[in-house]
Amino acid sequence: MSINTENQDSVLNVTIDGDLTIYNTGEYRESLLAQYDEKKNIELNLSAVDVIDISGLQLIIALQKTVIQAGYLIFITDLSDAVKDVLNETGLTDDFARMLNGTES
């Protein structure tokens, strides 16, 4: 499990590899907040997430709220099948589709 970030001029690229569960969301949250300077959009790649639970979804939603409150956007560039399954099970597919399509508000 790992979280990789790459800072570009106006975008923080974030790739999460492995599990995004209650066991590591606290660590991921601290890492993301330490690197996010509230002056950037975020591109979040979830294609390598093997397992995600409600804590992982809460982390993404909290990150979205933080970024939007700062006046920026968060985009999801890809979803793993595990993430798609949990979104379908929780009924959050439409909410996350806006982040995938870049139409969030």
C-alpha positions as CSV (number, residue, x, y, z in Angstrom):
1,M,0.0,0.0,0.0
2,S,1.3,3.4,-0.9
3,I,0.3,6.9,-1.8
4,N,2.3,8.7,-4.4
5,T,2.1,12.4,-5.1
6,E,3.6,14.6,-7.8
7,N,3.3,18.4,-7.4
8,Q,2.9,20.3,-10.7
9,D,2.2,24.0,-11.2
10,S,-1.5,23.9,-10.6
11,V,-2.2,20.3,-9.9
12,L,-1.3,17.8,-7.2
13,N,-1.4,14.3,-8.8
14,V,-2.2,11.6,-6.3
15,T,-2.1,7.9,-6.9
16,I,-3.2,5.4,-4.3
17,D,-1.9,1.9,-4.6
18,G,-3.3,-1.0,-2.5
19,D,-6.0,-0.8,0.2
20,L,-7.9,2.3,1.2
21,T,-9.5,1.2,4.4
22,I,-10.0,2.1,8.0
23,Y,-6.5,0.7,8.7
24,N,-4.7,3.3,6.6
25,T,-7.0,6.3,5.9
26,G,-5.7,8.2,8.9
27,E,-2.2,7.9,7.6
28,Y,-3.2,8.8,4.0
29,R,-5.2,11.8,5.3
30,E,-2.3,13.2,7.1
31,S,0.0,12.7,4.1
32,L,-2.4,14.3,1.7
33,L,-3.1,17.3,3.9
34,A,0.6,17.9,4.5
35,Q,1.2,18.0,0.7
36,Y,-1.9,20.0,-0.3
37,D,-1.3,23.7,-0.2
38,E,-4.8,24.8,-1.0
39,K,-3.7,26.5,-4.2
40,K,-4.1,23.5,-6.5
41,N,-6.5,21.2,-8.2
42,I,-6.1,17.5,-7.4
43,E,-6.1,14.6,-9.8
44,L,-6.7,11.4,-7.9
45,N,-5.9,8.1,-9.6
46,L,-7.7,5.2,-7.9
47,S,-6.9,2.5,-10.6
48,A,-4.6,0.6,-8.3
49,V,-6.9,0.4,-5.2
50,D,-7.4,-3.2,-4.3
51,V,-9.8,-2.8,-1.4
52,I,-11.9,0.2,-0.3
53,D,-14.3,0.6,2.6
54,I,-16.5,3.4,3.8
55,S,-13.5,5.0,5.5
56,G,-11.8,5.2,2.2
57,L,-14.9,6.8,0.6
58,Q,-15.1,9.3,3.5
59,L,-11.5,10.3,3.0
60,I,-12.2,11.0,-0.7
61,I,-15.3,13.0,0.1
62,A,-13.5,15.0,2.9
63,L,-10.7,15.7,0.5
64,Q,-13.2,16.9,-2.1
65,K,-14.8,19.2,0.4
66,T,-11.4,20.7,1.4
67,V,-10.4,21.3,-2.2
68,I,-13.7,22.9,-3.2
69,Q,-13.8,25.1,-0.1
70,A,-10.3,26.4,-1.2
71,G,-11.8,27.2,-4.6
72,Y,-10.3,24.4,-6.6
73,L,-11.4,21.1,-8.0
74,I,-10.7,17.4,-7.6
75,F,-10.8,15.0,-10.5
76,I,-10.6,11.3,-10.4
77,T,-8.7,10.0,-13.4
78,D,-9.4,6.3,-13.1
79,L,-11.2,3.8,-10.8
80,S,-10.4,0.2,-10.1
81,D,-13.1,-2.4,-10.2
82,A,-13.0,-2.6,-6.4
83,V,-13.8,1.2,-6.2
84,K,-16.6,0.9,-8.8
85,D,-18.2,-2.0,-6.9
86,V,-18.2,-0.1,-3.6
87,L,-19.6,3.0,-5.3
88,N,-22.4,0.9,-6.8
89,E,-23.1,-0.8,-3.5
90,T,-23.3,2.6,-1.6
91,G,-25.3,4.4,-4.3
92,L,-22.5,7.0,-4.7
93,T,-21.8,6.3,-8.3
94,D,-23.4,9.5,-9.6
95,D,-21.6,11.7,-7.0
96,F,-18.2,10.3,-8.0
97,A,-19.1,10.4,-11.7
98,R,-19.1,14.2,-11.4
99,M,-15.5,14.1,-10.2
100,L,-14.6,11.6,-13.1
101,N,-16.2,13.9,-15.6
102,G,-14.9,17.1,-14.2
103,T,-18.4,18.6,-13.6
104,E,-18.5,18.6,-9.8
105,S,-20.0,21.6,-8.2
